[in-house]
Each structure stands twice: as structure tokens, then as C-alpha cells.
Amino acid sequence: MRICHIITRLIVGGAQENTLASVVALRRLPGYEAVDLVCGSEAGAEGSLIENARRAGVEPVCVDSLRRSINPLHDIRARRELVALLRRGRYDIVHTHSGKAGFLGRLAARAASVPVIIHTIHGPSFGPYQNALANAPLKLAERIAGRVTTRFVSVADAMTQLYLDAGIGRPERYTTIRSGFDVAAFARATPDPQLRVQLGGGPVVGQIARLFDLKGWELFFEMARALPEAKFLIVGDGPWREKLEAWAGEPVLRGRVHFAGLVPPADVPRYVATMDVLVHLSLREGLPRAVVQALAAGKPVVAHPLDGTPEVVKDGETGFLVPAGDCAALADRVRRLFRDPALAANMGRRGQARVLEEFSVERMVSKLDELYRALVK
């Protein structure tokens, strides 16, 4: 089989790490003549995985015109370049990821007469966090690309339901495959003593997210003001960094908020292990990678019951679910975990047991391999 994965940007992020891991692992399996990776050349504050790919033996094909923002000239050029590339590659399957690459890549695959076209829904491009005017063109684009899609792969059942509710595809064309990662690295991670000293002692609440809109930073800092006994660890970077640092400089927060910045994927486990509780307050996710990573490390999670989060955070069992925007409930659940270490440990153990079983790279790649072979037949 000849496979081509296409993604808009190979930045440091869950969808990108998932895609790269899939390409690397599939190349080791018998029956694959080629497993190639195509991406745009854009990076950003999130960092790039290009060098990570090269160290793993994968040389990504960069299409400079494949960019995240809408630009008719770039988009027309990108589609044309993708069609030529896919024709040269004589692929049996094209597997797309992310919004722009998902749209242009699927249309290009159809134009290049690729027999099987797969698209993974890592997260929603539309949803209740946006108004109807913003959602309309995104839904239309997904419906258009959906007509040429052989199979949708969802990282969470919630993504399947969201797309079906929007009139995209039919139920039998959806398959749920969890986003795999190195679960063992998180399970064996231990707290970083130097980081603990740097934080200054006391319970540590962490969040791993891009420093930008829709990631719940307003609520995070409102919670921080309500929990004077805690320290706060923020892992990630983005255009809101300066704004959040200004908030952290308020007298009530000064010295209690630590910005780790952009952390290489291999270093994330020790940061998670240093946290006592992870909160995830994003308003838009597929199945949040940070949540699953925290559970793999045996840490309880407090999050919103949005998208795929309730599929792994079982309220009262592996963490707590609180309504979006409810700071009182958020602070109450986090404080409860501080004050009841036995409860926190039990939640962490239950979450870890489930994640170790369901979210390994090996399990994800095995399911992808099974799907590819079935569809090519």
C-alpha cells in the first residue's frame, strides 16, 4: 500500500504529534510500500515538529502555499500542487488532518483519482462556541469535502455526533480511533524536585494549552484568585503570553503563577507529574490530549463537559466536570482534591488504568492498519 498523510501545519500539538506517530509506526509494518507526510511550511509560537520528523526518519514534503488562513491565491495554488503531488505518488489512500488540509487535501485526492480518502476529525472546526454566521461556511466546506470522503476517523464519539448533526456523512462512514501517545512515559514520570522548589511549595494546579482565545484563560485566572493556597503551572505559549503575564503580576497572584513556556513533547511528562491537579478549561477540543496525558500520569482532572472530554473524565470517578464559566464550582472541586489526597489518588489510579489500555500508539496504529487494509480491499 502507498499512503499519504496531509496536515496543514506540523507544529507542536496533539493532532500533529498523533499524525507523525502514525506515519512513523506505519512505516515499520509489512505491506506498506510508502507512508509519506505532506504539510505546510508555517510554524508559529507553538514550535515545529519538522526536525522531530527528520530524526524519526521521515522527511516531510512541505507545500508552502498550504496555509491555515484563507487566501484564494494560496489555496488555489495549494490544491494544484497537491493534485500533482498525489498523482506522482500513485497513492492507494490519502489521509487528511486539520481544517485547511482536510478540505483542500480531500478535493485534491478526488481530482487525482485516489481510491480511498480518509479524514480524521481531531477537533471541531465549527460548534456552539461560534455564532451561526461563522459556523455556516465551515459547515458548508465540511459537507463539500464530506461528499468525497470514504471514511471519517473520529478521535471521540462526540466528534462523530457533531458532524452527523451537521448533516455530514452517514453513521456507517465513521470510525472512532483514539489518539495514541507514549502512555508509558507519563505512567513512569515523577515530579521534578527543582521545579517544585521553583514553584515555592503548596499544591500545584496546572493547565497545558495554547495561550490564546477559547482556551479558558479568563476562568483559569479567576480560579487562581479564588485559591490563594495554591500555585499554578502553565505549560504552553502563544499570542496571549504578554496579557497573561500581566494578569499574573496582580498583587494577589504575584509569585504564584509559573510560565513554563513551550515545552518539547518529551519533557511534558515531568511537568504533568509535578502537578497535583490538571484543569482543562478550553471551549473547543476534540478529545483533549492534555487531559488524557494527565490521567496517564495518575493525576485527577477538572474540566468542562464539552466535546470528547466526558468520554475520559468520568465525573466523580476520574475527575470532576464543571459547567463552563462556573468559577465557584471549579474552585470548589479543585480545593476538594487538595483537601482529600486519598480521593485524588483514587481518581488518578482509575483514570490511569483506562488510559493505559485505550490510548497507546500501538493500539491506535493497529486500528489504523486494520482500517486501511479493509478499505483497500
C-alpha positions as CSV (number, residue, x, y, z in Angstrom):
1,M,0.0,0.0,0.0
2,R,1.0,3.6,-0.6
3,I,-0.3,6.1,1.9
4,C,-0.1,9.9,2.1
5,H,-0.9,11.9,5.2
6,I,-1.6,15.6,4.8
7,I,-1.8,18.2,7.6
8,T,-1.9,21.9,7.5
9,R,1.0,22.7,9.9
10,L,3.4,20.4,11.6
11,I,3.5,22.3,14.8
12,V,3.8,21.1,18.4
13,G,0.2,20.0,19.1
14,G,-1.9,16.9,19.7
15,A,-3.1,16.4,16.2
16,Q,0.3,16.9,14.7
17,E,2.1,14.5,17.2
18,N,-0.6,12.0,16.6
19,T,-0.1,12.2,12.8
20,L,3.6,12.0,13.0
21,A,3.5,9.0,15.3
22,S,1.1,7.2,12.9
23,V,3.4,7.8,9.9
24,V,6.5,6.6,11.8
25,A,4.8,3.4,13.2
26,L,3.0,2.5,9.9
27,R,6.4,2.6,8.1
28,R,7.5,-0.3,10.3
29,L,4.6,-2.6,9.4
30,P,4.7,-5.1,6.5
31,G,2.8,-4.3,3.4
32,Y,3.4,-0.6,3.2
33,E,5.5,0.5,0.2
34,A,5.3,4.2,1.1
35,V,3.9,6.2,4.0
36,D,4.5,9.9,3.2
37,L,3.8,13.1,5.1
38,V,2.8,16.4,3.5
39,C,2.4,19.6,5.4
40,G,2.5,23.4,5.0
41,S,5.7,25.3,6.0
42,E,4.1,27.6,8.6
43,A,5.1,27.3,12.2
44,G,4.4,29.8,15.0
45,A,4.7,30.2,18.8
46,E,3.7,26.5,19.2
47,G,7.0,25.4,17.7
48,S,7.7,22.9,14.9
49,L,7.9,19.1,14.6
50,I,9.8,19.2,11.4
51,E,13.1,18.2,13.0
52,N,11.4,15.6,15.2
53,A,10.1,14.0,12.0
54,R,13.5,14.0,10.4
55,R,15.1,12.4,13.5
56,A,12.5,9.7,13.2
57,G,13.4,9.1,9.6
58,V,10.5,11.0,8.0
59,E,11.2,13.8,5.6
60,P,8.0,15.8,5.3
61,V,7.1,17.3,1.9
62,C,6.4,21.0,2.6
63,V,3.9,22.8,0.4
64,D,4.4,26.4,1.1
65,S,1.1,27.5,-0.3
66,L,-0.8,25.2,2.2
67,R,-1.5,27.7,4.9
68,R,-4.0,28.0,7.8
69,S,-5.5,31.4,6.8
70,I,-8.0,31.7,3.9
71,N,-6.3,33.2,0.9
72,P,-7.8,32.4,-2.6
73,L,-4.4,32.7,-4.4
74,H,-2.6,30.4,-1.9
75,D,-5.5,28.0,-1.7
76,I,-5.8,27.5,-5.5
77,R,-2.1,27.1,-5.7
78,A,-2.0,24.6,-2.9
79,R,-4.8,22.5,-4.4
80,R,-3.0,22.4,-7.7
81,E,0.3,21.4,-6.1
82,L,-1.4,18.7,-4.1
83,V,-3.1,17.2,-7.1
84,A,0.2,17.0,-8.9
85,L,2.0,15.5,-5.9
86,L,-0.7,12.9,-5.3
87,R,-0.7,11.9,-9.0
88,R,3.0,11.4,-8.9
89,G,2.8,9.4,-5.7
90,R,0.1,6.9,-7.0
91,Y,-1.3,6.5,-3.6
92,D,-3.9,4.0,-2.6
93,I,-5.0,6.1,0.4
94,V,-4.9,9.8,1.2
95,H,-5.5,10.5,4.9
96,T,-6.0,14.2,5.8
97,H,-5.9,16.1,9.1
98,S,-7.0,19.6,10.3
99,G,-9.3,22.1,8.6
100,K,-7.5,23.5,5.6
101,A,-5.5,20.4,4.7
102,G,-8.7,18.4,5.3
103,F,-10.6,20.4,2.8
104,L,-8.0,21.0,0.1
105,G,-6.4,17.6,0.5
106,R,-9.6,15.7,0.1
107,L,-10.6,17.7,-3.0
108,A,-7.1,17.2,-4.4
109,A,-7.2,13.5,-3.7
110,R,-10.5,13.2,-5.6
111,A,-9.1,15.1,-8.6
112,A,-6.0,12.8,-8.5
113,S,-8.3,9.8,-8.6
114,V,-7.1,8.4,-5.3
115,P,-9.2,5.3,-4.5
116,V,-9.6,5.8,-0.7
117,I,-9.9,9.2,1.0
118,I,-9.9,9.3,4.8
119,H,-10.2,12.4,7.1
120,T,-9.5,12.4,10.8
121,I,-11.6,14.8,13.0
122,H,-9.1,15.8,15.7
123,G,-11.3,18.7,16.8
124,P,-14.3,20.6,15.5
125,S,-13.9,23.5,13.1
126,F,-17.5,24.6,14.0
127,G,-19.6,24.4,17.1
128,P,-21.6,26.2,19.8
129,Y,-18.6,28.4,20.8
130,Q,-19.0,30.3,17.5
131,N,-22.1,32.1,16.1
132,A,-24.1,30.9,13.2
133,L,-22.5,33.3,10.7
134,A,-19.1,31.9,11.5
135,N,-20.2,28.3,11.5
136,A,-22.1,28.4,8.2
137,P,-19.1,28.5,5.8
138,L,-17.2,25.9,7.9
139,K,-20.1,23.5,7.8
140,L,-20.5,24.1,4.1
141,A,-16.8,23.3,3.5
142,E,-17.1,20.1,5.5
143,R,-20.2,19.0,3.6
144,I,-18.5,19.5,0.3
145,A,-15.3,17.6,1.3
146,G,-17.5,15.0,3.1
147,R,-19.0,14.0,-0.3
148,V,-15.7,12.7,-1.5
149,T,-14.6,11.2,1.9
150,T,-14.5,7.4,2.0
151,R,-14.3,7.2,5.8
152,F,-14.1,9.6,8.7
153,V,-11.9,8.8,11.7
154,S,-13.0,10.5,14.9
155,V,-10.8,10.8,18.0
156,A,-14.0,10.9,20.1
157,D,-17.6,9.7,19.6
158,A,-18.7,13.3,20.3
159,M,-17.0,14.4,17.1
160,T,-18.9,11.8,15.1
161,Q,-22.2,13.1,16.6
162,L,-21.3,16.7,15.9
163,Y,-20.7,16.0,12.3
164,L,-23.7,13.8,11.8
165,D,-25.9,16.5,13.4
166,A,-24.5,18.9,10.8
167,G,-25.6,16.6,8.0
168,I,-22.0,15.5,7.1
169,G,-21.8,11.8,6.0
170,R,-23.7,8.8,7.3
171,P,-23.1,6.8,10.5
172,E,-21.6,3.8,8.7
173,R,-18.8,6.0,7.3
174,Y,-17.4,6.9,10.8
175,T,-14.9,5.0,12.9
176,T,-13.6,6.1,16.3
177,I,-9.9,5.6,16.8
178,R,-8.4,7.2,20.0
179,S,-5.4,9.5,19.6
180,G,-2.4,7.4,20.8
181,F,0.7,8.6,22.6
182,D,3.6,7.3,24.7
183,V,1.4,6.4,27.7
184,A,4.3,4.6,29.5
185,A,6.3,7.8,29.6
186,F,3.6,9.5,31.6
187,A,2.9,6.5,33.8
188,R,6.5,6.3,35.0
189,A,7.1,10.1,35.2
190,T,8.0,11.5,38.7
191,P,7.7,15.1,40.0
192,D,10.6,17.4,39.2
193,P,12.0,18.4,42.6
194,Q,13.7,21.5,41.2
195,L,10.5,22.7,39.6
196,R,8.7,22.1,42.9
197,V,11.3,24.3,44.7
198,Q,10.9,26.9,42.0
199,L,7.1,26.9,42.5
200,G,7.6,27.5,46.2
201,G,5.7,24.7,47.7
202,G,2.0,24.1,48.2
203,P,-0.5,22.3,45.9
204,V,0.1,22.8,42.2
205,V,-2.7,23.3,39.6
206,G,-1.6,23.0,36.0
207,Q,-3.0,23.7,32.6
208,I,-1.5,22.7,29.2
209,A,-2.8,24.8,26.4
210,R,-2.1,27.4,23.8
211,L,-2.0,30.9,25.2
212,F,-4.9,32.2,23.2
213,D,-8.6,32.7,22.9
214,L,-11.1,29.9,23.7
215,K,-8.6,28.1,26.0
216,G,-10.4,29.3,29.1
217,W,-7.6,31.6,30.5
218,E,-10.0,34.1,31.9
219,L,-11.6,31.4,34.0
220,F,-8.2,29.9,34.9
221,F,-7.1,33.2,36.4
222,E,-10.4,33.8,38.1
223,M,-9.9,30.4,39.8
224,A,-6.4,31.3,40.7
225,R,-7.6,34.4,42.6
226,A,-10.1,32.2,44.5
227,L,-7.4,29.6,45.6
228,P,-4.7,31.6,47.5
229,E,-3.3,28.4,49.0
230,A,-2.2,27.1,45.5
231,K,0.5,27.6,42.9
232,F,-0.2,27.5,39.2
233,L,1.8,26.0,36.4
234,I,1.1,27.0,32.8
235,V,2.6,24.9,30.0
236,G,2.4,26.4,26.5
237,D,2.9,29.6,24.6
238,G,1.0,31.8,22.2
239,P,0.0,35.3,21.4
240,W,-1.7,35.9,24.7
241,R,1.5,35.4,26.7
242,E,2.1,39.1,27.5
243,K,-1.5,39.5,28.5
244,L,-1.5,36.5,30.8
245,E,1.8,37.6,32.4
246,A,0.3,40.9,33.1
247,W,-2.6,39.2,34.9
248,A,-0.1,37.1,36.9
249,G,1.5,40.3,38.1
250,E,-1.5,41.3,40.1
251,P,-0.7,41.5,43.8
252,V,-3.0,38.6,44.7
253,L,-1.2,36.4,42.1
254,R,2.3,37.7,42.2
255,G,4.8,34.8,42.6
256,R,2.1,32.1,42.4
257,V,1.9,31.6,38.6
258,H,4.8,30.0,36.7
259,F,5.0,30.1,32.9
260,A,6.9,27.0,31.6
261,G,6.6,28.2,28.0
262,L,6.8,25.9,25.0
263,V,7.9,22.5,26.3
264,P,9.3,19.8,23.9
265,P,6.9,16.8,23.8
266,A,9.5,14.6,25.5
267,D,9.6,16.9,28.6
268,V,5.8,17.2,29.1
269,P,5.6,14.1,31.4
270,R,7.7,15.6,34.1
271,Y,5.7,18.8,34.1
272,V,2.5,16.8,34.4
273,A,3.9,14.7,37.2
274,T,4.7,17.8,39.1
275,M,1.1,18.9,39.1
276,D,-1.4,17.8,41.8
277,V,-4.4,18.6,39.6
278,L,-4.7,19.4,35.9
279,V,-7.5,21.7,34.8
280,H,-8.7,21.8,31.2
281,L,-10.9,24.8,30.5
282,S,-10.9,25.0,26.7
283,L,-14.2,25.6,25.0
284,R,-13.1,23.8,21.8
285,E,-11.4,20.4,21.6
286,G,-11.9,17.0,20.1
287,L,-10.6,14.8,22.9
288,P,-8.1,16.9,24.8
289,R,-4.6,15.4,24.7
290,A,-3.6,17.1,27.9
291,V,-6.5,15.6,29.8
292,V,-5.5,12.1,28.7
293,Q,-1.8,12.7,29.4
294,A,-2.7,13.8,33.0
295,L,-4.8,10.7,33.5
296,A,-1.9,8.6,32.2
297,A,0.3,10.1,34.9
298,G,-2.3,9.3,37.5
299,K,-3.4,12.9,38.0
300,P,-7.1,13.8,38.6
301,V,-8.6,16.3,36.1
302,V,-11.2,19.1,36.5
303,A,-12.7,20.1,33.1
304,H,-15.8,21.1,31.2
305,P,-18.2,18.5,29.9
306,L,-17.6,19.6,26.3
307,D,-16.8,17.6,23.2
308,G,-15.0,14.4,23.9
309,T,-13.9,15.2,27.5
310,P,-16.7,13.3,29.2
311,E,-15.6,10.2,27.4
312,V,-12.4,10.0,29.6
313,V,-13.2,12.3,32.6
314,K,-16.0,10.5,34.4
315,D,-17.4,12.9,37.0
316,G,-16.6,11.7,40.5
317,E,-14.6,8.8,39.2
318,T,-11.5,10.0,37.3
319,G,-12.0,13.7,38.0
320,F,-14.7,16.3,38.1
321,L,-16.8,18.0,35.3
322,V,-17.9,21.6,36.0
323,P,-20.1,23.9,33.8
324,A,-18.1,26.2,31.5
325,G,-17.7,29.6,33.2
326,D,-18.6,28.4,36.7
327,C,-15.7,29.6,38.8
328,A,-17.3,28.7,42.1
329,A,-17.7,25.1,41.1
330,L,-14.3,24.9,39.5
331,A,-12.5,26.3,42.6
332,D,-14.6,24.0,44.9
333,R,-13.7,20.8,43.0
334,V,-10.0,21.7,42.9
335,R,-9.9,22.5,46.6
336,R,-11.7,19.3,47.4
337,L,-8.9,17.4,45.7
338,F,-6.3,19.4,47.6
339,R,-8.0,18.5,50.9
340,D,-8.7,14.8,50.2
341,P,-5.4,13.3,48.8
342,A,-6.9,9.8,49.0
343,L,-9.8,10.8,46.7
344,A,-7.3,12.5,44.3
345,A,-5.1,9.3,44.3
346,N,-8.1,7.0,43.7
347,M,-9.3,9.1,40.8
348,G,-5.8,9.2,39.3
349,R,-5.5,5.4,39.5
350,R,-8.8,4.8,37.9
351,G,-8.1,7.2,35.1
352,Q,-4.6,5.8,34.5
353,A,-5.9,2.2,34.2
354,R,-8.3,3.2,31.5
355,V,-5.9,5.4,29.5
356,L,-3.1,2.8,29.6
357,E,-5.5,0.4,28.0
358,E,-7.0,2.6,25.3
359,F,-4.6,5.3,24.3
360,S,-1.3,3.6,23.4
361,V,0.3,4.4,20.0
362,E,0.4,0.7,19.3
363,R,-3.4,0.4,19.7
364,M,-4.0,3.4,17.5
365,V,-1.7,2.2,14.7
366,S,-3.2,-1.3,14.9
367,K,-6.7,0.1,14.3
368,L,-5.5,2.4,11.5
369,D,-3.7,-0.6,9.8
370,E,-6.9,-2.7,10.1
371,L,-9.0,0.1,8.6
372,Y,-6.6,0.8,5.8
373,R,-6.5,-2.9,4.8
374,A,-10.2,-3.3,4.9
375,L,-10.8,-0.2,2.8
376,V,-8.2,-1.0,0.2
377,K,-9.8,-4.5,-0.2
